[in-house]
Amino acid sequence: MSTQDRLTDALYGLGWSTVKKLPEPAAVRLGRTIADLAWKQRGKGVQRLESNYARVVPDASPERLAELSRAGMRSYLRYWMESFRLPAWSEERIQGGFEPKDLHHLTEGLATGKGVVLALPHLANWDLAGAWVTTKLGISFTTVAERLKPETLYDRFVAYREGLGMEVLPHSGGTAFGTLARRLRDGGLVCLVADRDLSASGVEVDFFGDTARMPAGPALLAQQTGALLLPVTLWYDDSPVMRGRIHPPVEVPEPGTRAEKTSAMTQALADAFATGIADHPEDWHMLQRLWLADLDPAKGSA
């Protein structure tokens, strides 16, 4: 393991061992302080965040974009402070920490016995939403985690999420899709973060007026298993409670090839994600390149 990998692993370990012991007001202050310092330094992540916000809010002035990126970093650090502390939260704190709208889409979908796929963008705290599902609703679910380096850091994330009641599968290895399909055919719940895919199998979508690539998995799982596909968006307000909305189901188109159906369904997910992101751009934690024009200018639109 390289020195950088050991440092990365040690910092995350320090977060989970130390931050979770802080009183909540102290953790909030610490997160805001770190966010403001990072924002003032204007590193690559902050610059990319601001560039992404410029696509979401195209008429924003430079001053408005700066305000958004500062709020975005505070939201991002709120996510991390909450995530470090979640293992120490009581069931009551978790149950009171999230209030979703239109929950009936999920409960009614699960009641059919056909399974449900929840697809989310990188908005607010998807780990908290997952912990709420396992704690408040008493429903276990399966998700996928990207293999991180060092391996010890990946193991930390898996242990963390499994400790919140989730079944976690590795993204690589080729077996995740089959396991997810089996869980859905058994009437289970699958939750996937689905707003960024840089693989060759990603589906191109129109996203805020330009082309991006998003994963095909949610749409393919819904087609192959008959499960319900539900977009979910999350956001913070000024309270300690995270808010969210479960959007209406994305239907499988009747005509068309599998590729055409997958494209149409993934576009519908992108449209739902865009609605939530446009309403709460500061809670979209996208500090990486997303649009094809940013990844490869030759592939972007004129």
C-alpha positions in Angstrom: 0.0 0.0 0.0 1.4 3.4 -0.9 1.9 6.2 1.5 -1.0 8.1 -0.1 -3.3 5.1 0.3 -2.3 4.6 3.9 -3.0 8.3 4.6 -6.4 8.2 2.9 -7.4 5.1 4.8 -6.2 6.6 8.1 -8.2 9.9 7.6 -11.4 8.0 6.9 -10.8 5.8 9.9 -10.2 8.9 12.0 -13.5 10.3 10.8 -15.5 7.2 11.7 -13.8 6.8 15.1 -13.6 10.4 16.2 -16.3 12.5 14.5 -19.1 10.1 15.6 -18.2 10.8 19.2 -18.7 14.6 18.8 -21.9 16.3 20.0 -24.0 17.1 17.0 -23.6 20.9 17.2 -19.8 20.4 17.3 -19.9 18.1 14.3 -22.0 20.7 12.4 -19.5 23.5 13.2 -16.5 21.3 12.2 -18.1 20.4 8.9 -18.9 24.0 8.0 -15.4 25.1 9.0 -13.7 22.4 6.8 -16.1 23.2 3.9 -15.3 26.9 4.1 -11.6 26.3 4.1 -11.8 24.0 1.2 -14.0 26.5 -0.7 -11.5 29.3 -0.1 -8.6 27.2 -1.4 -10.5 26.7 -4.7 -9.0 23.3 -5.5 -9.9 21.2 -8.5 -12.9 19.7 -6.8 -14.4 23.1 -5.9 -13.7 24.4 -9.4 -15.4 21.4 -11.0 -18.4 21.7 -8.7 -18.8 25.4 -9.7 -18.4 24.4 -13.4 -21.1 21.8 -13.0 -23.4 24.3 -11.3 -22.9 26.7 -14.2 -24.7 24.1 -16.4 -27.5 23.6 -13.9 -28.0 27.4 -13.5 -26.8 28.8 -16.8 -27.9 32.4 -16.1 -26.1 32.6 -12.8 -23.6 35.4 -12.4 -20.0 34.6 -11.2 -21.1 35.9 -7.7 -24.1 33.6 -7.7 -21.9 30.6 -8.8 -19.5 31.4 -6.0 -22.4 31.4 -3.5 -23.6 28.1 -4.9 -20.2 26.4 -4.7 -19.8 27.6 -1.1 -23.2 26.2 -0.2 -22.4 23.1 -2.1 -19.3 22.4 -0.1 -21.2 23.0 3.1 -23.8 20.5 1.9 -21.1 18.0 0.9 -19.4 18.3 4.3 -22.8 17.9 6.0 -23.1 14.6 4.2 -19.7 13.5 5.5 -20.3 14.6 9.1 -23.7 12.8 9.1 -22.1 9.7 7.5 -19.3 9.5 10.1 -21.9 9.9 12.8 -24.7 7.6 11.5 -23.3 4.4 13.1 -23.7 6.1 16.5 -27.2 7.5 15.8 -30.1 6.0 17.7 -32.9 4.4 15.8 -35.1 7.4 16.9 -32.5 9.9 15.5 -32.4 8.0 12.2 -36.2 7.7 12.0 -36.6 11.4 12.6 -33.8 12.4 10.3 -35.6 12.0 7.0 -39.0 12.9 5.7 -39.8 11.7 2.1 -42.8 12.9 0.1 -44.9 10.4 -1.9 -43.7 7.4 0.0 -46.7 5.5 -1.3 -44.9 4.9 -4.6 -42.4 2.7 -2.7 -44.8 0.9 -0.3 -47.4 0.2 -2.9 -44.7 -1.0 -5.3 -43.3 -3.4 -2.8 -46.8 -4.6 -1.9 -47.1 -6.0 -5.5 -44.3 -8.5 -4.8 -42.6 -7.6 -8.1 -39.6 -5.8 -6.5 -38.6 -2.1 -6.7 -35.5 -0.3 -8.0 -34.8 3.1 -6.4 -32.5 5.2 -8.5 -30.9 8.3 -7.0 -28.4 11.0 -8.0 -25.6 12.3 -5.7 -28.0 14.6 -3.8 -27.8 15.2 -0.1 -27.2 12.0 1.9 -28.3 8.8 0.2 -26.8 6.7 3.1 -29.1 8.4 5.6 -32.1 7.7 3.3 -31.0 4.0 3.2 -30.6 3.8 6.9 -34.1 5.3 7.3 -35.5 2.7 5.0 -34.0 -0.2 7.0 -34.9 1.4 10.4 -38.2 3.2 9.9 -39.7 0.9 7.3 -37.9 -2.2 8.5 -37.1 -3.1 4.9 -33.6 -4.4 3.9 -32.2 -3.7 0.5 -29.3 -4.4 -1.8 -26.9 -1.9 -3.3 -23.7 -1.7 -5.1 -20.4 -0.1 -4.1 -17.6 0.9 -6.4 -14.3 -0.8 -5.5 -12.1 1.9 -3.9 -8.4 2.0 -3.4 -6.9 1.2 -1.0 -8.8 -2.0 -0.5 -9.0 -1.3 3.2 -11.0 1.8 2.4 -13.5 -0.1 0.4 -13.8 -2.6 3.3 -14.5 0.3 5.6 -17.3 1.5 3.4 -18.8 -1.9 3.0 -18.7 -2.5 6.8 -20.2 0.9 7.4 -23.2 0.4 5.0 -23.7 -3.2 6.2 -23.8 -1.8 9.7 -26.8 0.3 8.6 -28.7 -2.7 7.4 -27.7 -2.8 3.7 -26.5 -5.7 1.6 -23.5 -4.4 -0.4 -22.2 -5.9 -3.6 -19.0 -5.0 -5.4 -19.5 -3.1 -8.6 -16.7 -5.0 -10.3 -16.6 -8.8 -10.9 -19.6 -9.2 -13.2 -21.9 -10.9 -10.6 -23.7 -7.9 -9.2 -26.3 -7.6 -11.9 -27.4 -11.3 -11.5 -27.6 -11.0 -7.7 -29.7 -7.8 -8.0 -32.0 -9.4 -10.5 -32.6 -12.3 -8.1 -33.3 -10.0 -5.2 -35.9 -8.2 -7.4 -37.5 -11.4 -8.6 -37.9 -12.3 -4.9 -39.9 -9.1 -4.4 -37.0 -7.2 -2.8 -35.7 -3.7 -2.9 -32.6 -2.5 -4.8 -31.1 1.0 -4.4 -28.6 2.5 -6.9 -26.9 5.8 -7.3 -27.3 6.4 -11.0 -26.3 9.8 -12.2 -22.8 9.2 -13.4 -21.4 6.4 -15.6 -18.1 6.6 -17.4 -18.1 3.1 -18.7 -18.6 2.1 -22.3 -22.0 0.6 -21.4 -23.4 3.9 -20.1 -26.4 5.4 -21.8 -26.2 8.8 -23.4 -28.8 11.3 -22.1 -29.7 14.9 -22.5 -29.0 16.5 -19.2 -29.4 20.2 -18.7 -29.1 20.8 -22.4 -26.0 18.7 -23.1 -25.0 15.1 -23.4 -24.0 13.0 -20.3 -23.7 9.3 -19.7 -25.7 7.4 -17.0 -25.8 3.8 -16.1 -28.1 1.4 -17.9 -28.4 -0.9 -14.9 -31.6 0.5 -13.3 -33.6 0.4 -16.6 -32.3 -3.1 -17.6 -33.1 -4.5 -14.2 -36.7 -3.2 -14.4 -37.1 -4.6 -17.9 -35.7 -8.0 -17.1 -37.4 -8.6 -13.8 -40.7 -6.6 -14.0 -39.6 -4.5 -11.0 -40.9 -1.0 -10.5 -38.3 1.7 -11.3 -38.6 4.8 -9.1 -36.4 7.9 -9.2 -35.7 9.5 -5.9 -34.4 13.0 -5.2 -33.1 14.4 -1.8 -32.3 17.8 -0.4 -31.5 19.6 2.8 -33.2 22.6 4.3 -32.2 24.7 7.4 -33.4 22.0 9.8 -31.6 18.8 10.9 -34.1 16.8 8.9 -33.3 15.8 5.3 -36.1 15.9 2.8 -36.9 13.8 -0.2 -39.3 12.9 -2.9 -40.1 9.5 -4.5 -41.1 10.3 -8.1 -43.8 8.3 -10.1 -42.6 5.1 -11.7 -40.6 5.1 -14.9 -42.7 2.9 -17.3 -41.2 0.4 -19.7 -42.1 1.5 -23.2 -44.2 -0.9 -25.2 -42.6 -0.7 -28.6 -38.9 -0.7 -29.3 -35.8 -2.8 -28.9 -34.2 -3.4 -25.5 -31.6 -0.7 -26.3 -34.3 1.7 -27.3 -36.3 1.0 -24.2 -33.2 1.3 -22.0 -32.4 4.7 -23.6 -35.9 6.0 -23.1 -36.1 4.9 -19.4 -32.6 6.2 -18.6 -33.6 9.6 -20.1 -36.7 9.6 -17.9 -34.5 9.0 -14.9 -32.2 11.9 -16.0 -35.2 14.2 -16.3 -36.4 13.3 -12.8 -32.9 13.8 -11.4 -32.7 17.2 -13.2 -35.9 18.4 -11.6 -34.5 17.7 -8.1 -31.1 19.1 -8.9 -32.5 22.3 -10.4 -34.6 22.8 -7.3 -31.7 22.3 -4.9 -28.4 22.6 -6.9 -26.3 23.2 -3.8 -27.1 19.7 -2.6 -25.8 18.0 -5.7 -22.3 16.7 -4.7 -20.9 16.3 -8.2 -17.2 17.2 -7.9 -16.2 15.3 -10.9 -16.5 15.7 -14.7 -19.9 14.4 -15.9 -20.8 15.8 -19.3 -19.1 14.3 -22.4 -18.0 17.8 -23.5 -16.0 18.1 -20.3 -14.6 14.6 -20.6 -13.8 14.9 -24.3 -14.5 18.2 -26.0 -14.7 16.5 -29.4 -17.8 14.6 -28.2 -19.7 17.7 -26.9 -22.4 19.6 -28.6 -21.6 22.7 -30.6 
